[in-house]
Amino acid sequence: VVKDIPEMFAENPGGGGIYARLEDHGHTLSEFSETVRARLATKAEASALALSPGSPVIHLVRNAETESGRVVEVCDTIMAADRFVLDYRFPAAD
């Protein structure tokens, strides 16, 4: 998808960020899903994040999906668990 959107390779893709650029090019987003896991850091992760070996991390994977069901973005993030707060709001069931 992004190979056809030059702005996606810019340091600053412009107002609204990458999601706005996707929509500008006809990829209307309908849903985001996130999976969040808490686990211990691997040796490589601990080194890259300057953590003590075996420190806890949060592993978050977010998918952005279009109205047609196509996943157009995957964000795979590892965070030091003691440095971040994940705060969610979502509507109660009807």
Disulfide bonds with the S-S distance in Angstrom:
none
